[in-house]
């Protein structure tokens, strides 16, 4: 167990053992802190990002440290990370241990206090998330789920959901994402050619509609109806 202590130098095996111990230690510490502390990141992603960032920083800032140990350690950690990812895909129990399945915080307008403790969040945090979603009344919520990445998904009761064209039996046009044909004063020629237009057509369109030059435009898009929208530099 000498690899735990400060050493003049470590063998490759000792570096590997140190990396394995550090990885497992970080894993259980992150698990103990809960998903709120690493919101937006999966548990394994958080561990590997934190570990590699610290490992590579030391030899780059201290001339007394060689890169060999850090490279061995990073290789081991990335290997452990990949093993964890693939193992969690294969074994459901391990996947549920690494990334706890979602569970409800609110059901039919009622807050489940025991699950707030399980998520390690306060009622103030929950209310803050409600305000971000512009939901002023808890009783409007049919279901609120605490997700594995530390976020909350809200589902309103049907009577409080916004009406959609489908609800009113209105036929709509298929969705088409506008094409970006001008970006930061430069023409995106690949996209322009894809929609069957050329540079002369674009310059004429910009001049006639907006009395502007290409280099004056921050962003220019065109939709499936050939409607051009531009945003000028200000």
C-alpha positions as CSV (number, residue, x, y, z in Angstrom):
1,X,0.0,0.0,0.0
2,X,3.0,2.3,-0.4
3,X,1.3,4.0,-3.4
4,X,-0.9,5.9,-0.9
5,X,2.1,7.7,0.5
6,X,4.3,10.4,-1.0
7,X,7.1,8.8,-3.0
8,X,10.2,9.8,-4.8
9,X,8.9,7.8,-7.7
10,X,6.2,5.3,-8.4
11,X,6.3,2.2,-10.6
12,X,3.7,1.8,-13.4
13,X,1.7,-0.7,-11.3
14,X,1.6,1.7,-8.4
15,X,0.4,4.5,-10.7
16,X,-2.3,2.1,-11.9
17,X,-3.4,1.2,-8.4
18,X,-3.4,4.8,-7.4
19,X,-5.7,5.7,-10.4
20,X,-8.1,2.8,-9.6
21,X,-8.4,3.8,-5.9
22,X,-8.9,7.5,-6.8
23,X,-11.5,6.7,-9.4
24,X,-13.5,4.5,-7.0
25,X,-13.1,7.1,-4.2
26,X,-14.4,9.9,-6.5
27,X,-17.3,7.7,-7.7
28,X,-18.6,7.1,-4.2
29,X,-18.0,10.7,-3.1
30,X,-20.0,11.9,-6.1
31,X,-22.7,9.4,-5.4
32,X,-22.8,10.5,-1.8
33,X,-23.2,14.2,-2.8
34,X,-26.1,13.4,-5.0
35,X,-27.1,14.5,-8.5
36,X,-27.9,18.1,-7.6
37,X,-24.2,18.7,-7.1
38,X,-23.4,17.6,-10.6
39,X,-26.5,18.9,-12.4
40,X,-26.4,18.5,-16.2
41,X,-23.6,15.9,-16.0
42,X,-24.0,12.1,-15.7
43,X,-22.1,10.6,-12.7
44,X,-19.3,9.0,-14.7
45,X,-18.9,12.0,-16.9
46,X,-18.5,14.2,-13.8
47,X,-15.9,11.9,-12.3
48,X,-13.8,11.6,-15.5
49,X,-13.9,15.4,-16.3
50,X,-12.9,16.3,-12.7
51,X,-10.1,13.7,-12.6
52,X,-8.5,14.3,-15.9
53,X,-8.6,18.1,-15.4
54,X,-6.7,17.8,-12.2
55,X,-4.2,15.1,-13.3
56,X,-3.0,16.9,-16.4
57,X,-2.8,20.3,-14.6
58,X,-0.1,19.2,-12.2
59,X,2.7,18.1,-14.5
60,X,2.0,21.1,-16.7
61,X,2.5,23.5,-13.8
62,X,5.3,21.7,-11.9
63,X,8.6,21.0,-13.7
64,X,9.4,18.5,-11.0
65,X,6.7,16.1,-12.2
66,X,7.0,14.0,-15.2
67,X,4.2,13.2,-17.7
68,X,4.6,9.4,-17.5
69,X,2.7,9.0,-14.3
70,X,-0.1,11.3,-15.4
71,X,-0.4,9.6,-18.8
72,X,-0.7,6.2,-17.1
73,X,-3.2,7.5,-14.6
74,X,-5.3,9.1,-17.4
75,X,-5.2,6.0,-19.5
76,X,-6.4,3.9,-16.6
77,X,-9.2,6.4,-15.7
78,X,-10.5,6.6,-19.3
79,X,-10.4,2.8,-19.5
80,X,-12.4,2.5,-16.2
81,X,-14.8,5.1,-17.6
82,X,-15.4,3.2,-20.8
83,X,-15.8,-0.1,-18.9
84,X,-18.4,1.6,-16.7
85,X,-20.3,3.0,-19.7
86,X,-20.4,-0.3,-21.6
87,X,-21.1,-2.3,-18.4
88,X,-24.0,0.0,-17.5
89,X,-25.5,-0.5,-21.0
90,X,-25.3,-4.3,-20.5
91,X,-26.4,-4.7,-16.9
92,X,-29.6,-2.9,-15.8
93,X,-28.8,-3.1,-12.1
94,X,-25.5,-1.4,-12.6
95,X,-27.0,1.2,-14.8
96,X,-29.6,2.0,-12.1
97,X,-26.8,2.2,-9.5
98,X,-24.7,4.6,-11.5
99,X,-27.6,6.7,-12.8
100,X,-30.6,6.5,-10.4
101,X,-33.9,6.1,-12.3
102,X,-36.1,9.2,-12.4
103,X,-38.6,9.5,-9.5
104,X,-41.5,11.8,-8.8
105,X,-41.3,15.0,-6.8
106,X,-44.9,16.1,-7.5
107,X,-47.9,13.9,-8.3
108,X,-51.4,15.3,-9.1
109,X,-50.6,18.6,-7.5
110,X,-49.1,17.1,-4.3
111,X,-45.5,17.5,-3.3
112,X,-43.8,14.3,-2.2
113,X,-41.6,15.5,0.7
114,X,-39.7,12.3,1.2
115,X,-38.5,12.4,-2.4
116,X,-37.3,16.0,-2.0
117,X,-34.9,14.6,0.7
118,X,-34.0,11.7,-1.7
119,X,-33.1,14.2,-4.4
120,X,-31.3,16.4,-1.7
121,X,-33.2,19.5,-2.7
122,X,-35.2,22.0,-0.7
123,X,-38.7,23.3,-1.3
124,X,-37.1,26.6,-2.2
125,X,-35.1,24.9,-5.0
126,X,-38.3,23.2,-6.3
127,X,-40.2,26.5,-6.3
128,X,-37.3,28.2,-8.1
129,X,-37.5,25.5,-10.9
130,X,-41.3,26.1,-11.1
131,X,-40.8,29.8,-11.6
132,X,-38.2,29.1,-14.4
133,X,-40.9,27.1,-16.2
134,X,-43.4,29.9,-15.5
135,X,-45.6,27.6,-13.4
136,X,-47.2,29.6,-10.6
137,X,-49.4,26.9,-9.0
138,X,-48.2,23.5,-7.9
139,X,-51.7,22.1,-8.3
140,X,-51.5,22.6,-12.0
141,X,-48.8,19.9,-12.2
142,X,-49.8,16.3,-13.0
143,X,-46.3,15.0,-12.6
144,X,-42.8,16.3,-11.9
145,X,-39.9,13.9,-12.2
146,X,-36.3,14.2,-10.8
147,X,-34.1,13.1,-13.7
148,X,-30.8,11.3,-13.5
149,X,-28.9,14.4,-14.7
150,X,-30.2,16.5,-11.8
151,X,-32.9,18.4,-13.7
152,X,-36.7,18.3,-13.2
153,X,-39.3,17.5,-15.9
154,X,-42.7,19.0,-15.4
155,X,-46.0,17.8,-16.9
156,X,-49.1,19.9,-16.5
157,X,-52.7,18.6,-16.2
158,X,-54.3,18.5,-19.6
159,X,-56.6,21.4,-18.9
160,X,-53.6,23.7,-18.3
161,X,-51.6,22.7,-21.4
162,X,-51.5,25.0,-24.3
163,X,-53.7,24.2,-27.3
164,X,-52.0,22.8,-30.4
165,X,-53.2,22.7,-34.0
166,X,-53.7,18.9,-33.5
167,X,-56.1,19.6,-30.7
168,X,-58.2,21.8,-33.1
169,X,-57.9,19.4,-36.1
170,X,-55.9,22.1,-38.0
171,X,-53.7,20.8,-40.8
172,X,-50.2,22.3,-40.7
173,X,-47.3,22.4,-43.1
174,X,-44.4,20.1,-42.4
175,X,-41.6,21.5,-40.2
176,X,-38.6,22.9,-42.1
177,X,-35.6,24.5,-40.4
178,X,-34.5,27.8,-42.0
179,X,-31.1,27.6,-43.8
180,X,-28.3,29.9,-42.7
181,X,-26.9,31.5,-45.8
182,X,-25.0,34.5,-44.3
183,X,-23.0,34.4,-41.1
184,X,-20.9,37.2,-39.7
185,X,-20.7,39.1,-43.1
186,X,-19.8,36.0,-45.1
187,X,-21.9,34.0,-47.5
188,X,-22.3,30.3,-46.7
189,X,-21.8,29.1,-50.3
190,X,-22.4,25.4,-49.5
191,X,-25.8,26.1,-48.0
192,X,-26.6,28.6,-50.7
193,X,-25.9,26.1,-53.5
194,X,-27.8,23.4,-51.6
195,X,-31.1,25.4,-51.9
196,X,-30.4,26.1,-55.6
197,X,-29.4,29.8,-55.3
198,X,-26.3,31.8,-56.3
199,X,-24.3,34.7,-55.0
200,X,-25.8,37.2,-57.5
201,X,-29.4,36.3,-56.5
202,X,-28.5,36.7,-52.8
203,X,-26.8,40.1,-53.2
204,X,-29.7,41.4,-55.3
205,X,-32.2,40.1,-52.7
206,X,-30.4,41.7,-49.8
207,X,-30.0,45.0,-51.6
208,X,-33.7,45.2,-52.7
209,X,-35.2,44.1,-49.5
210,X,-32.9,45.6,-46.9
211,X,-30.7,48.1,-48.8
212,X,-27.6,46.4,-47.2
213,X,-24.4,44.7,-48.3
214,X,-23.4,41.2,-47.3
215,X,-20.6,42.5,-45.0
216,X,-23.2,44.5,-43.0
217,X,-25.1,41.4,-42.0
218,X,-24.5,39.4,-38.8
219,X,-26.9,36.6,-39.7
220,X,-29.1,35.8,-42.7
221,X,-31.5,32.9,-43.0
222,X,-34.0,31.7,-45.7
223,X,-37.0,29.4,-45.2
224,X,-38.7,26.9,-47.5
225,X,-40.8,29.7,-49.0
226,X,-37.7,31.7,-50.0
227,X,-38.4,34.3,-47.3
228,X,-35.1,36.0,-46.4
229,X,-34.5,37.3,-42.9
230,X,-31.4,39.2,-41.9
231,X,-30.0,40.6,-38.7
232,X,-27.6,43.6,-39.2
233,X,-24.6,44.5,-37.1
234,X,-25.5,47.2,-34.5
